[in-house]
Amino acid sequence: MTAFDPARTALVLIDLMDRIVGLPVEPRSGAEVVAASVALAQRFRAAGAPVIAVRVERPGVDEQPPGSGLTAEIEALADRTVVKRTIGGFYGTELNDLLEGFGVDTLVFGGIATNLGVESTARAATDHGYEVAFVEDALAALTAAEHHAATTLDLPRFGRVLPLPEIALEGS
């Protein structure tokens, strides 16, 4: 069991939007990623730790494609939503200021796609000095091979990759 201090940790959920969750992702479906993320968000909220949802908007278009909002379940649990216009959640957004305002120094990640938005945001997070962890059950990619490469080769270089049952918050 890995216990995180809720006063210093935020859950960051990447691109859990209807149009992305509905893609054919692996090694689990988008619905399974959302279910795991909801379980995490409920734990974090119960412990008083912030839940931040990050979603992407296409730059330079008059209207976003259908399904560009967060899934209803994630929208209901997010303390704040950050809109990004690049692959990662830090560049050109208020994410770092928001996290600093919450006083956190550790980020726990879930979302789609493991090797794209999640990994890009996590790389920038480490550049900003955050400790990071990844909940393997709350991640998926466009292929199982991409997910596996990210969770076994890349992400462990930045932080811990943990299964959902091992995530706990101190005092809860």
C-alpha positions as CSV (number, residue, x, y, z in Angstrom):
1,M,0.0,0.0,0.0
2,T,1.3,3.4,-0.9
3,A,-0.1,6.2,1.2
4,F,-0.1,9.8,-0.1
5,D,-0.5,12.9,2.1
6,P,-3.8,14.5,1.0
7,A,-2.6,17.9,2.0
8,R,0.2,17.7,-0.5
9,T,-1.2,15.5,-3.3
10,A,-3.5,16.1,-6.2
11,L,-5.2,13.7,-8.6
12,V,-4.7,14.9,-12.2
13,L,-7.0,13.2,-14.8
14,I,-6.1,13.7,-18.4
15,D,-8.5,14.0,-21.4
16,L,-11.4,12.0,-19.9
17,M,-13.7,13.5,-22.5
18,D,-16.6,11.7,-24.2
19,R,-14.9,11.7,-27.6
20,I,-11.6,10.3,-26.3
21,V,-13.1,7.9,-23.8
22,G,-15.1,6.5,-26.7
23,L,-12.0,5.6,-28.8
24,P,-10.9,2.0,-29.1
25,V,-8.2,2.1,-26.4
26,E,-6.2,-0.7,-24.7
27,P,-5.4,-2.6,-22.5
28,R,-8.8,-1.5,-21.1
29,S,-11.7,0.4,-22.4
30,G,-12.3,4.1,-21.9
31,A,-15.3,3.2,-19.7
32,E,-13.0,1.1,-17.5
33,V,-10.5,4.0,-17.2
34,V,-13.3,6.4,-16.2
35,A,-14.6,3.9,-13.6
36,A,-11.1,3.6,-12.1
37,S,-10.7,7.4,-12.2
38,V,-14.0,7.9,-10.5
39,A,-13.0,5.5,-7.7
40,L,-9.7,7.5,-7.3
41,A,-11.5,10.9,-7.4
42,Q,-13.9,9.7,-4.7
43,R,-11.0,8.7,-2.5
44,F,-9.2,12.0,-3.1
45,R,-12.3,14.1,-2.5
46,A,-13.2,12.2,0.7
47,A,-9.6,12.8,2.0
48,G,-9.8,16.5,1.1
49,A,-7.2,16.2,-1.7
50,P,-7.9,18.2,-4.9
51,V,-9.1,16.5,-8.2
52,I,-8.0,18.4,-11.3
53,A,-9.4,17.4,-14.7
54,V,-7.4,18.4,-17.8
55,R,-9.1,18.4,-21.2
56,V,-7.9,19.4,-24.6
57,E,-9.4,21.9,-27.1
58,R,-8.3,22.1,-30.7
59,P,-6.7,25.5,-31.3
60,G,-7.8,27.7,-34.2
61,V,-11.3,26.3,-34.7
62,D,-14.6,28.1,-34.2
63,E,-16.3,25.1,-32.6
64,Q,-14.9,22.1,-30.8
65,P,-15.9,18.6,-32.1
66,P,-18.9,16.9,-30.4
67,G,-17.9,15.1,-27.2
68,S,-15.2,17.6,-26.2
69,G,-16.5,18.1,-22.7
70,L,-15.4,15.9,-19.8
71,T,-17.5,12.8,-19.1
72,A,-20.4,13.6,-16.7
73,E,-18.8,11.5,-13.9
74,I,-15.5,13.3,-14.1
75,E,-17.1,16.7,-14.4
76,A,-19.1,16.1,-11.2
77,L,-15.9,15.1,-9.2
78,A,-13.4,17.6,-10.5
79,D,-12.6,20.5,-8.2
80,R,-11.2,22.4,-11.2
81,T,-10.9,21.9,-15.0
82,V,-7.9,23.0,-17.0
83,V,-8.1,23.5,-20.7
84,K,-5.0,22.7,-22.8
85,R,-4.3,23.3,-26.4
86,T,-1.2,21.2,-26.7
87,I,-0.5,17.5,-25.9
88,G,0.7,18.3,-22.3
89,G,-1.3,20.0,-19.6
90,F,1.3,22.6,-18.4
91,Y,2.2,24.7,-21.5
92,G,0.1,27.7,-21.9
93,T,-2.3,26.8,-19.1
94,E,-2.9,27.8,-15.4
95,L,-2.2,24.2,-14.2
96,N,1.1,25.0,-12.3
97,D,-0.4,28.1,-10.7
98,L,-3.5,26.1,-9.7
99,L,-1.4,23.3,-8.2
100,E,0.8,25.8,-6.3
101,G,-2.4,27.4,-5.0
102,F,-3.5,24.0,-3.6
103,G,0.0,23.7,-1.9
104,V,0.7,20.3,-3.5
105,D,4.0,18.8,-4.4
106,T,2.9,15.3,-5.5
107,L,0.6,14.4,-8.5
108,V,-1.1,11.2,-9.1
109,F,-2.1,10.6,-12.7
110,G,-4.8,8.8,-14.6
111,G,-6.3,9.3,-18.1
112,I,-6.0,8.7,-21.8
113,A,-3.6,8.3,-23.5
114,T,-0.9,6.9,-21.3
115,N,2.0,7.7,-23.7
116,L,0.6,11.0,-25.0
117,G,-1.3,13.5,-22.8
118,V,-0.5,11.7,-19.5
119,E,3.2,11.2,-20.2
120,S,3.6,14.7,-21.7
121,T,2.0,16.3,-18.7
122,A,4.0,14.1,-16.2
123,R,7.3,15.0,-17.9
124,A,6.5,18.7,-17.5
125,A,5.4,18.1,-13.9
126,T,8.8,16.7,-13.0
127,D,10.4,19.7,-14.7
128,H,8.3,21.8,-12.3
129,G,9.6,19.8,-9.4
130,Y,6.6,17.7,-8.6
131,E,6.8,14.1,-7.5
132,V,4.6,11.9,-9.7
133,A,2.8,8.6,-9.6
134,F,0.7,6.8,-12.2
135,V,-2.3,4.6,-11.5
136,E,-1.9,1.8,-14.1
137,D,-5.6,0.7,-13.9
138,A,-6.7,4.3,-14.7
139,L,-4.7,4.6,-17.9
140,A,-5.1,3.4,-21.5
141,A,-3.5,4.1,-24.9
142,L,-4.4,3.7,-28.5
143,T,-2.7,0.3,-28.4
144,A,-1.7,-2.1,-25.7
145,A,1.9,-2.0,-26.9
146,E,2.0,1.8,-26.5
147,H,0.5,1.5,-23.0
148,H,2.9,-1.3,-22.0
149,A,6.0,0.6,-23.3
150,A,4.9,3.8,-21.4
151,T,4.1,2.0,-18.1
152,T,7.2,-0.3,-18.1
153,L,9.9,1.9,-19.8
154,D,9.1,5.6,-19.7
155,L,6.9,6.4,-16.8
156,P,9.0,4.6,-14.1
157,R,11.8,7.0,-15.0
158,F,9.6,9.9,-13.7
159,G,7.7,8.3,-10.9
160,R,6.0,5.2,-9.5
161,V,3.5,3.1,-11.5
162,L,1.0,1.6,-9.1
163,P,-2.1,-0.5,-9.3
164,L,-5.3,1.1,-8.1
165,P,-5.6,-1.2,-4.9
166,E,-2.3,0.2,-3.7
167,I,-3.3,3.8,-3.7
168,A,-4.3,5.2,-0.3
169,L,-4.5,8.6,1.3
170,E,-3.2,9.1,4.8
171,G,-5.9,9.5,7.4
172,S,-8.6,7.9,5.3
